[in-house]
Amino acid sequence: MATSYPYRTDDRLYAADLDWDLELNPGPNPPGSPWGGAGRFKQWIDTSSIAVLPTLRVCVVEEAKHTYDPAEWMTLGYYDLGAREFTFAEGIHFDPPVITLIGDVYGSGKTTIPTELAAINTTVGEYQGLTLDAKGRVTIARDMQYAPLDSPLFINNARSSLPDVADYSDRIATTKWVGDNLAINAVQSWNTRTGHVVLTLEDITDAGGAPIESPVFLGVPEAVTAVPGTNTDQLATCAFVISSTSKTTVSELPPGDAVNGDAWFSSTTGQLYIFYDDGDSTQWVIANSSPEMAAAKYNIGFSFTGGVLGANQLLGLHKVSKNIEIAANFGPYAGHVSEAGATANATASTVLTVSKATVAAPNTFSAIGTITFAAGSVNANFATTGGTAQTLSQGDVLRVTGPASADATLANVYLTIVAKEA
């Protein structure tokens, strides 16, 4: 019998000299065939109704039949072109086969198979010193000849394979592994002692260390130098002691690195000063029991008893008998304070002028300060020019004059200016 290979023509697939013929035809009408043959298996994609999805139909025709009745076609299902899904028609059902498992795991079912572990030890009992349950698990090891998995206790000469020397894991260590590690990574002895060694003080001192309690340092021990003025338990170095110890300096200008208690002897004035830190500020103060008395005081008094003070009224002139210094803003000296008053209050703020003339030009005056009476008051405020101390040399003239415009009520002014010998 000759065999032909399948070929395709007019949407039909044939296999010559075989006992079956498969024909798949799409269209609105069932397919027909002019060719005879036994056991023809026909499929038809029915597109006759636009309201229904394309329908897959199938029929088996008799031998040599050339026409097919639509009633002979069985509907298998519908194909949705958009969703690309095939749905079997009602009544078309393929029952899944029943699967049965046997052996250690058994059970049966179709889509879901409940399973159970079979008993593999039907005669529970002892086997070579072991007691097994129905699942084959060890429950008892007779005479402890077999170690349990949980917390085994090995006896006699239990052995294990040798881990690598660098192994750092939960693996069991052998005595050889421990010995090798001790030889490579551990201290074999301490000061010729082996075993459990307890350190002694001699171990520390022999190694060049010092005890915590009452250490005695040798050589040239060093430490961080504390900030000058530190008053804590911090160790003091030689540098700290020297910087904190009072020292005396003889110079024209005061030293710039002074600390509290340092002394300075001025080579210019012959005065001794002490550097003093009062907690808020630091300054050089004159070193004697009464610093203000280092120089003699020099007080000058003026008064005008002519009633109301006139414009540019001269209150007085004074020719100084030696060099003097008026403190900044006529400040106090040796307990004396510059003062001023009157017998009648000033109507408005009234300013008196303090001037000086040099011995070389005794009639040429320049202002060195002011004395101001506030309105409605007989008390005055003193101020030096620029807020600085003013000096007069021996023979210079000090003058006080009234306001440029006379006050209506200020009368009988009197005042005292405090200075010191320079």
LUMLUMVO-52480 format. One record per residue: y, z, x of N, C-alpha, C in turn. Coordinates in pm, whole numbers, plus 32768, in hexadecimal, padded with zeros to 4 digits. Layout:
BEGIN
YZXYZXYZX ...
***
This chain:
BEGIN
7F8980008056800080008000807B80008059 80D37F9C803F814F7F95808E81B37FF98058 8202803080B382678094808E82F2805D80AB 83488061804583D380378056842A80B28063 849980A580AA84F6811380BA8562810C8050 8598817D802985FB817F7FBC867481297FE1 86AA80EA7F7A872880A27F8A877A80BC7F0F 87FC809D7F14885980BF7EAA8896803F7E74 889A80347DED88DC7FC47DAB88FE7FEC7D1D 89757FCF7CF489A57FEA7C6B8990807B7C43 89B380D87C9B89AC81687C7F891F81977C5F 88B581457C7F882C81707C6687E3817C7CEB 878981E07CF0873D81FA7D6A86AA81E47D4A 866A818C7D9585DE81697D7A8588818B7DF2 850781A57DD884A381B37E41842E815C7E1A 842480E67E5183BC80857E2C833280B87E4F 82D0808C7E00824280AB7E168225813F7E0A 828381907DD08266821D7DB58258822F7D21 822782A67CF8820F82BC7C6A828483027C28 82FA83007C64836F83387C2183E882E37C3C 844782EA7BE084C2829D7BEA853482F87BC0 859383107C1B860683677BFE868083107BE7 86BA83217B73873282D37B51879E83347B27 8814832D7B68888583847B4988F9832A7B22 892183327AA3898782D97A6F89F583297A2E 8A7483187A598AE283537A0F8B1582F079A6 8B47832179368B8082C978D08B7683047845 8BB082C077E38BAE82F6775A8B2A82DF7712 8AD5828477428A57826676FE89E282887758 896C82A8771B88F582C6776D88CB824A77BA 889B825B7832887181E7788187F081A9784A 87DF81277864876380E278428731809778BA 86B2806978B986798023792C861A7FB678FE 86277F42793785C87ED6791485487EDB7966 85427F3B79C284CB7F3F7A1884667FA479E4 83EB7F8079ED83827FDA79C0835D803B7A2D 830E809B7A0682E380FD7A6882B7817C7A24 826481C67A64823082417A28827F82B87A58 828C831C79FF82CA839A7A278358838C7A54 83A6833C7A0E8432832D7A36847E83AD7A17 84CC83DA7A7B852084537A6D85B184267A6E 85F4843679F9867A840079E886DF847179E0 8757845B7A1B87C784B67A0E8841846779E2 889484A97990890784627956897C84C37953 89EB8498798E8A6884E679838AB584AF790D 8AB484F878A18AEE84CC78238B8384E77823 8BD08478781A8C64848378158C99844F7792 8C46845377288C6B841676A88CD88462765F 8CEA84E0767B8D4E852F76318DB585647694 8E348541767A8E9E857176D48EC0860176B6 8E92863676448EAF86C276208E4E87227661 8DDF86ED76948D78874176D18D70871B7765 8D50877F77B88D40876478468CCD8702785A 8CD086B678C78C5D865C78E38BDC86AC78DD 8B77867078968AFA86B678788A89867878C9 8A3886CE790889C2869E7950894A86A678F3 890B863078DD8895862A7885882085F078D4 87A4860C78A6872D85DE78EB86C085BF7885 866A855678A485F4853B7850858984F978A5 850C85057877849984C378B78464845C7852 846083DE7879843D8372781A83AD8346782D 837D830577C882F382D577CF82EC82587825 827182357845825A81BF789A828881417852 82CF80EC789C82FB8069786D835D807077FA 839F80E377E3840180EC7778848680BA77AD 84CA8067775A85438027778A85C1805D774B 85B380A576DE862980DD769D861381727688 868781BD76798680824F766F86D7827D75FD 86A082D275AF86E9830C753F873683867572 87B6839675498801840E757687BC84907555 8769849174EB8725850D74C686BD8536752D 869384D17580862F84F175E4866B8538765D 86EF854176658731857A76DB874A860F76C5 8727865D772A873D86EE772687BB87107778 88128762773D888E878A7781887187FC77E2 889687E478618882884D78C7890088A578D5 8977886A78CE89F088BA78E08A6B886378EB 8ADC88A4790F8B5E8862790F8BA188777997 8BEC880F79C08C2F88167A428CC6880E7A2E 8D0A88757A628D9E887A7A5C8DD4883D7ADC 8E1287C67ACD8E42877E7B438EB387CA7B89 8F0C88077B388F7E884D7B748F5288C97BC1 8EFD891C7B818ECF89977BC38E5B897D7C20 8E1F89067C158DAB88E17C668D3D89497C55 8D1E89657BD18CB789C77BB08C5789887B4B 8BD789A97B598B6F89797AFD8B3A89EF7AAD 8B3489DE7A288B058A4879CE8A8B8A167983 8A1C8A61798C89A28A3D794389B88A4C78AD 897989F17861898289F877CF89328A6F779C 89598A9C772389148B0E76E688808AEB76D3 88298B4676F787988B2E76EC875B8B00776E 87AE8ACF77CA877A8AA7784D877D8B2378A6 870D8B5878CE87068BD4791A86958BCC797F 86B88BF179F986538BF57A63863B8C877A84 85CD8CB97A5885AD8D477A6D858B8D5E7B00 85D78DB97B4585B78DD27BD3852B8E0D7BE0 84EA8DEF7C4E84608E217C5E84608EB77C7C 83F38EF57C5E83DF8F837C7B83AF8F8E7D0C 83F78FE47D5B83D38FF77DE8839590817DF5 832690867E3782DE91047E4982D291227EDE 82FC919E7F0382F391CC7F8E827C92297F9B 8230921B800781C09274802281C7929F80B4 8185930880D28184933A815A81C993C18162 820C93DE81D28252945D81E182C2946D817A 82FF93FA8154836493FA80EA832D93A98076 832893DE7FFF82F093967F8E8350939B7F19 833B933A7EB8838E932F7E41838B92A07E10 83B992897D9683BA92027D5D843291F37D01 845A91757CE884C991597C9084F690CA7CA0 856190AA7C56859590217C5A8615901D7CAF 868390377C6D86FF90327CBB871790B47D09 86EF91257CD086FC91A77D13867191E27D25 8652920B7DA085CB923E7DBD85D892CF7DE8 85B2932F7D9685AE93BB7DC2853D93CD7E26 855994107E9484F594207EFD84D994B37F15 846694CE7F52843F95577F7383EC95537FF2 83FD95B8804583B395C080C2832695F480A5 82C495A880CE823995CF80B5820D963C8116 81B1968E80E9817796F48141811A96AE81A4 813696C2822680E4967E828A807A96DD82C3 807D97588297801C97BA82C97FD797F88250 7F6C97BD82297F2997E981AD7EDB986981BE 7EBB988A823A7E71990782537EC8996182AA 7F2299A882697F7E9A0082B17F2F9A6A82FC 7F529A7F837B7F0C9AE583C77F329ADF8459 7EDA9B1384AF7EF69B1C853C7EB99AA78589 7F0A9A7185E57EDA9A05863A7F019A2686C9 7E9F9A4787197EB69A6687A57F259ACE87B6 7F1E9B3487667F7D9BA187737FFC9B918722 800A9B2386D980829B0C868980629B1485F5 80BC9B4485A680B09B43851681179AE284DF 80E59A7F8490813B9A17845B81459A2483C4 81B799FB838C81C299F782FA819B996D82CA 81A999538248817D98D6820E81CB985E8241 823F98768276828E980982AC827497F38340 821A983E837A81FB982F84078257987B8462 82A698DD842F8302992A848082C099A984B3 82DF99D0853082A79A48856C82EA9AC3852F 82999B1D84FB82CE9B9984C382A89C128518 82359C0F855D82099C7D85B181C79C44862C 81E69C8186A281A09C5E871E814C9CD88745 80CA9CD0873A80719D428750807D9D7487DF 80879DFB87EC80909E3F886D81089E0E88BF 816C9DD4887E81E59DA288C081C49D438933 81599CF6892381379C94898881909C18897E 81D59C0C890D822C9B9988F782B69BD088D2 831E9B98890F83A59BCB88FB83E39B8C887E 84279BDD882F846E9BA387BC84EB9B5987E9 851D9B01879285969AB787B3860F9B1387B8 86119B78876186829BD4875986699C4B87B6 86BE9C5A881D86B99CCA887B862F9CDE88B8 85FB9C7A890385789C8C8942857E9CF289B4 850C9D3989C985029D998A38848F9D6C8A91 84B49D2D8B03844F9CFB8B5F841C9D6D8BB7 839E9D688BDE83639DCE8C3483229D8B8CAC 82FD9DE08D0D82BA9DB18D86830F9D4B8DD0 82D89CDC8DF8831D9C7E8E50834F9C068E00 83B19C1E8DA883E99BB08D5984379B538DB5 84299AD28D9D84679A6F8DF484BD9A0D8DA3 851899C98DEB856A99608DAE858B98FC8E1B 85B398848DF085DC98208E52865E984D8E94 8678981D8F0D86EA98498F5D876797F98F37 87D0983B8F03884D97F38EE5889497CB8F66 88F597718F588949974D8FC889A197C58FEF 89C297D0906E8A119843909D8A97984C9053 8AD197D990348B5597D88FF38B4B97E18F5B 8ACF97F18F268ABD97F68E948B0498718E59 8B5A98598DF68BA098C68DB38B8D98B08D1D 8B1C98E38CE88AFA98CA8C5C8AA4993D8C2A 8A68992C8BB18A1099918B75897F99838BA6 8968992E8C0588E0991A8C3688AF99978C7E 882999B38C7687EE9A298CB687F59A1B8D4E 88249A858D90882E9A868E2287B19AC68E5E 877E9A8B8EC9870C9AC38F10873E9B1B8F82 86E29B688FBC870A9BBE902D87369B6990A3 86FA9AF590B487239A9E912287B19A69910B 87D09A46908E88569A14906F88BE9A82908B 889E9AFE906488FA9B6D907B890C9B839111 889C9B81915D88A69B9491ED88F69B279231 88DF9AA99208892B9A3A924289C09A499227 89E29A7291AC8A6F9A82918A8AAE9AF591D6 8A659B6191EA8A999BD292388AB39BA892C7 8A589B5692FD8A689B2C93888ADF9ACE9399 8AFF9A83932F8B6A9A1E933B8BEF9A539308 8BEB9A9792958C679AB7924E8C889B4C9248 8C319BA492748C489C33925F8C5E9C7C92E3 8C9B9CF192D98CAF9D48934D8C2D9D949366 8BF99D8B93DF8B7B9DCB93FF8B8B9E60941C 8C009E8794518C169F14946F8CAB9F2F9474 8CCF9FB094758D5C9FD994818D62A04B94E6 8DA7A02F95538DB0A09295BE8D25A0C895E6 8CC9A06995FB8C3EA08396268BEAA0C495B9 8C1FA0D7953E8BD1A11394D28BA5A0A59472 8B2CA0B4943C8AF5A05493DC8AD6A09D935B 8AAEA04E92F98A8DA08B92788B0BA0A29225 8B06A10A91D28B78A12C917E8BDEA17891D3 8C48A13191FC8CAAA16A92598D22A19C920A 8D49A21A92228DC2A25591E88E2BA25E9256 8EA0A223923B8F09A222929F8F3CA2AF92BB 8F5AA2C893388F96A34793619021A32C9399 906FA39793AD90F3A38793E790EBA34D9473 9081A37594BB9070A34095439059A2A99541 9013A27894D89001A1E794CD9088A1A194C5 90E5A1DC947C916AA19E946B91BBA1A794EC 91C0A21C95269212A22D959F91D7A1E29615 914FA1DF961F9110A194968C912EA1009681 9143A0D196079162A04395F391F7A0289600 9247A08F962492D6A07C96379327A09395BB 92ECA0D495549334A0F094D9936CA17C94D8 93B7A199947093F6A21C946193D3A25593D9 93C3A2D893CF93A5A315934E9421A31592F4 940CA3219272947DA328921594C9A3AB9228 9481A417923D94C2A49A924894E8A4B792D9 9568A4D092EE959FA4F693709575A49893E1 9591A41693D4956CA3BB944195C5A3D094BC 958AA3BD953295D6A3C395AF95D2A33895ED 9641A2EE95E59645A2669617965EA26796AD 9623A20896F29632A1F997839681A17B97A1 96A7A16C981E96EDA0F298479778A0EC980E 979BA07897D49821A062979B9811A0389709 97F6A09796B197E6A0729623986AA04295E9 98629FE3958C98D99FAB954F98CD9FB394B8 99409FA9947699459FA993E499C39F6093B9 99C99F4093399A409EFE93039AB49F629302 9B289F3993349B9D9F9093389BDE9F9792AE 9BF0A011927D9C2DA02691FB9CC2A00591FF 9CF99FE9918B9D899FCE91809DD6A04E91A1 9E42A04491F09E90A0BD92109EB9A1079191 9EABA18A91969ECAA1DD91239E53A1FA90CA 9DDDA1BC90E79D65A1D690979D3CA26890A3 9D1DA2A590329CF7A33290329C78A3438FE0 9C05A31090169B85A3168FD29B19A3429036 9A9AA337900C9A29A35890649A03A2E490C0 9A4FA27890BF9A31A20791179A3CA23091A9 99E1A1FA91FD99E5A219928B9A6AA1EC92C9 9A9FA24093209B1CA22093659AFDA1EA93F0 9B37A176940E9B28A13D94959B9CA16C94ED 9B90A150956F9BFBA17395CB9C7EA12D95A2 9C71A0B095779CE9A066954D9D2BA0A894D6 9CD8A0DB94769D12A11D94019D59A19E942A 9D1AA1EA94859D56A26994AF9DDBA25194F4 9DDCA1EE954F9E59A1D295979EC5A1A39537 9E9FA14A94D99F03A116947B9F32A180941B 9EE0A1E894049F05A25193A69F48A2C893EA 9F48A2CD94709F84A33E94B8A019A32594CB A068A38B94B1A0F8A37F94C0A11BA3619552 A17CA3099565A1A8A2E695ECA240A2E395EF A278A2F39666A309A2F49677A333A27796C3 A39AA234968FA3CDA1BA96CDA460A1CE96F1 A486A1A8976AA512A1AB9794A541A11B979D A5A2A0F7974BA5D1A06D9749A658A0669704 A6989FF39713A7199FDF96D1A7079FCC963B A69B9F819614A67D9F689588A5FE9FB19561 A5EE9FD694E2A575A01C94B8A4FA9FC394C4 A4869FF894EAA40C9FA794F7A3DE9F75946D A3A29EFF946EA3799EC493EEA2ED9EE893C2 A29B9F289417A2109F4893F4A1FE9FDD93DB A267A02093ADA261A0B2939DA208A0D99328 A1C8A14D9337A17BA18B92CBA1B5A21592B2 A18CA2519245A1C1A2D2921DA1B3A339928E A225A37892B4A225A3DD931DA251A3AB93A4 A261A32793B7A290A2F29438A320A3209451 A342A33094D2A3CAA35894F8A40CA2E49542 A490A2D9952DA4DCA2729574A55EA2B195A6 A574A2A7962AA5EFA2D89667A649A2609682 A6BCA25C963EA718A1EC964EA75EA1F696D4 A749A1919726A78CA18F97A9A81FA16C979D A84AA1449726A8D7A121970FA928A19B96E4 A8F2A1E79681A93DA259964AA90CA2DF967E A897A2E096BFA85EA35E96EEA826A3B2967C A80DA3739607A7D9A3BC9593A741A3AB958C A6FDA4189562A66CA4159550A64FA40394BB A5F4A3A5949DA5CDA3879412A536A39A9401 A50CA3B99387A47EA3C39361A464A35D92F3 A3F6A3119304A3CFA2B1929BA387A2FD922D A3BDA2F491B4A38CA3499146A360A2F290D1 A2E4A30E909FA2ACA2C9902AA2A6A32E8FB9 A2FCA31E8F52A2FEA37E8EE3A2A3A3568E70 A252A2F08E84A1F7A2C28E1BA22EA24D8DCD A2B0A2408DC4A2EEA1D18D7DA333A16F8DDD A361A1A28E4FA3A5A14D8EAFA398A18B8F3A A3BAA13C8F9FA3B7A16C9029A440A1569067 A46CA1B290BBA4EEA1A790FBA4F5A2019175 A556A1E191CEA574A2379241A5DAA2A09214 A5BDA320922DA61AA38C920AA63CA3D8928A A6B6A40F928DA6E4A4599303A68FA4D69315 A663A4EF938FA603A55B93AAA64BA5DD93CC A67AA6289366A6A7A6B19378A69FA6F492EF A6B8A77692EDA6A5A7C09272A70AA7999208 A77DA7659230A7E3A73D91D1A81AA6B791FD A7D8A64891DAA7FDA5C4920FA88EA5A191F6 A8C8A5CE9184A951A5AA9165A9B5A5E391CA A991A64C9214A9ECA68C9272A9E5A65092FE A99EA5DF930DA996A5A29391AA21A57C93C4 AA79A5539365AB05A5359389AB5EA58D9333 ABD3A5B59369AC2FA60C931EAC6AA5C092A8 AC7EA608923BACBBA5CA91C6AD50A5B791DF AD8CA55A9195AE1AA53A91A4AE4EA51D9118 AE92A57F90D9AEC4A5719051AF5BA5579052 AF86A4FF8FF7B013A4D98FECB03EA4F18F5C B0A9A53C8F46B0D8A5588EBFB15EA5198EA1 B170A4E88E23B1EDA4AE8DF4B20CA4E78D6A B28FA4F08D47B2B4A5198CC0B33DA4E28C9D B355A4CA8C1AB3D5A4998BEAB3FCA4EF8B73 B464A5388B7EB48CA5968B15B50BA56B8AD0 B526A4ED8AD1B5A2A4BA8A95B594A48F8A06 B52AA4BB89C0B518A4948934B4C7A414892A B4F1A3BC88CDB4A8A33E88B7B4B0A2E88935 B43CA2B1895BB432A26289D5B471A1D989BE B4CEA1B28A13B513A1338A02B4C7A0C08A41 B4FBA0458A2AB4BD9FCD8A62B4C69FD08AFA B4529FB78B3CB4499FB48BCEB47DA0368C0E B473A0A18BC1B4A3A1238BF0B457A14B8C6E B49CA1758CD7B45DA1A68D51B433A2378D3B B3AFA24E8D49B37DA2D68D3CB37FA31D8DC2 B36FA2D58E32B371A3178EB3B340A2BF8F23 B362A2EB8F9EB338A2A89018B2F6A3109072 B291A2E290C0B24FA33E911DB22BA2F1919A B253A327920EB232A2E9928EB1BDA33992C6 B147A2F792D7B0CEA33E92FDB0D9A36C938E B0A1A3E293A8B0ADA41F942DB039A3FA9489 AFCFA3BF9452AF5FA39294A6AF11A32A9456 AEB2A2ED9497AE63A2869451AE15A2C793DE AE1EA2889367ADD7A2BD92F2AD8EA24C92AA AD33A2749254ACE9A2139200ACE5A2479172 AD0EA1F09114AD04A20F9085AC81A1D09054 AC2CA2219018ABAAA1EF8FEBABBAA1828F81 AB54A1318F71AB57A0C78F0CAB76A1028E84 ABD6A0C38E3DAC02A0EF8DB9AC2EA1828DBA AC67A1AB8E2DAC9DA2348E3CAC30A29C8E1E ABB8A2828E52AB48A2DB8E39AB5AA3648E76 AB08A3C78E4FAB16A4518E7FAAEEA45F8F11 AB1EA4C88F51AAF8A4E58FDBAAFFA57C8FEF AA92A5B59028AA8BA6449049AAADA69A8FD0 AA85A66E8F59AA9EA6BA8EE0AB24A6A38EA1 AB7DA6568EE2AC01A6388EABABFEA5B48E60 AC4BA5AD8DF0AC4DA5368D9BACDDA50D8D86 ACF9A48C8D90AD80A4598D72AD9EA4718CDF AE15A4A48CC0AE3BA4CA8C39AEC6A4948C19 AEE3A4878B95AF69A4608B68AF7EA4968ADB AFFEA4B08AB8B01DA4E28A33B0B0A4CD8A12 B0D9A4FA8998B164A4EE896BB17AA55788FE B1FAA56B88DBB219A5CF8874B21FA59387E9 B21AA50B87E0B21CA4C7875DB1C0A44E8764 B176A43686F7B119A3C686F3B15FA3418701 B115A2DF8736B14AA257873FB140A21486B7 B1A7A1C78694B1A3A17C8616B142A1078623 B147A0C18690B0EDA05086ACB0AFA0658735 B04DA0108755B00EA01887D8B078A0038843 B07FA06588A1B0E9A0648906B0AAA0698990 B0D2A00B89E8B0929FFD8A6AB0F5A01F8AD9 B0CEA0838B2FB11AA0A28BA8B0DAA0568C1D B12BA0318C80B0F99FE38CF1B0FEA0378D6F B08DA0378DBAB084A07B8E3BB08AA00E8EA7 B0E9A0198F03B0FB9FB38F6AB1009FF58FF3 B0F39FA0905CB1039FD290E4B1559F709135 B19B9FA9919AB1E49F5991FBB1B99F869286 B1A79F2A92E1B1789F4C9367B1E99F8693B9 B1C39FC99423B227A005947BB27F9F9B94BA B2499F2294C6B2979EB59502B2FD9E7D949F B2E09E86941DB33D9E5293B7B3449EBA9349 B3869F28935FB3819F9A9305B3C09F82927D B4099F159269B4499EF991E8B4099E8291A1 B39B9E5191D7B3549DE09197B2D19E17915F B2CA9E1F90D9B2589E619098B1FA9DFB9058 B17C9E1F905CB1159DD09015B0BE9E308FC5 B0999E078F49B04E9E5F8EEFAFC19E768F25 AF959EF58F20AF0B9F178F46AEBF9F588ED2 AF029F6A8E5DAEBC9FA68DECAF189FBC8D77 AEDF9FEF8D07AF2CA00A8C8DAEFFA08F8C52 AF5EA0CA8C03AF42A1438BB5AF6CA1238B27 AF0FA1228AC8AF2BA0F28A41AF1FA16589DD AF8DA177898CAF8CA1D7891DAF6BA18A889E AF05A1B58858AEE1A17187DBAF43A195876D AF51A13E8709AFABA1578699AF82A1D78653 AFE5A22E8636AFCDA2AB85F0AF8CA3158645 AF93A30986CAAF4FA3678722AFA8A3898799 AF91A40087D2AFD4A426884EAF70A42588C3 AEF5A3F888A9AE91A3EE8913AE92A361894C AE6AA35489CAAE76A2D28A0EADF1A2AA8A4E ADE0A2268A61AD6EA1EC8AA8ADA0A1AE8B2A AD56A1CA8B99AD7DA1998C1CAD26A1228C42 AD5EA0BF8C89AD12A04C8CB9AD53A0178D37 ACFF9FF88D9FAD349FBB8E19AD289F248E0D AD799EDC8E57AD769E4A8E55ACEE9E198E84 ACB09DC78E32AC2C9D928E54ABBD9DF88E47 ABDF9E728E1AAB799EDA8E0DAB439F0B8E91 AB8F9EF98EFFAB609F1F8F84ABB89F8E8FBD AB869FD19026ABD3A03A9069AC4D9FFE90AD ACB9A04C90B4AD36A01F90F2AD59A07C9166 AD81A04291D6ADA3A092924EAE38A086926D AE6EA0F492A0AEF9A0F592CFAEF9A12F935C AF45A0F293B3AF4EA122943DAFC1A1879449 AFBDA1D694B3B027A23894CBB0AFA1F294CE B111A226947CB195A1EA9474B1A5A18B9400 B138A15E93C1B144A108934BB183A15892D9 B1BDA1109277B202A1509208B1B4A1359187 B19EA19D9139B15BA19390B7B1C6A1A6904B B1C9A14C8FE5B22FA1518F7DB1EEA1468EF4 B228A18F8E90B1FDA1868E05B276A1658DB1 B26EA0FB8D5EB2DDA0D18D07B2AFA0C68C77 B30FA0CD8C1BB2F3A0C78B8CB2D6A03B8B5D B2C2A02D8AD8B29F9FAA8A9FB3139F4A8AA4 B2F39EC88A9CB35D9E638A9EB3B69E728A24 B37E9E9C89B2B3CB9EB78938B3B89F488914 B4259F8E88FCB41EA01D88DFB3D3A037885E B381A0A2885FB33DA0CC87E5B39DA1228794 B38FA11E870FB3EFA16386B7B3E2A1FA86BE B36AA22E86DDB356A2BF86D3B31EA301874E B2DBA2B687A8B29CA2F3881CB307A3388871 B2F7A3BC8887B362A40788CCB327A46A892F B37DA4888998B35DA4EE89FAB2D1A4DB8A36 B2BBA4688A76B23AA4458AB1B225A4928B32 B1A9A4BE8B4CB184A4FF8BCBB0F7A4D18BF1 B0DCA4D08C73B058A4A08C9FB039A4D38D2A AFB6A4D28D4DAF85A4F68DD3AF1EA48D8DFD AF31A4578E74AED3A3F38EA9AE82A4388F19 ADFBA4288F0FADA1A4668F70AD74A3FE8FD6 AD7AA4239056AD4CA3CC90C3AD06A422912A ACD0A3E39191AC94A42C9201ACC6A3F39283 ACC2A44792E9ACECA417936CAC87A3B593A1 ACB6A34593D1AC5EA2DD9401AC49A2EB9497 
***
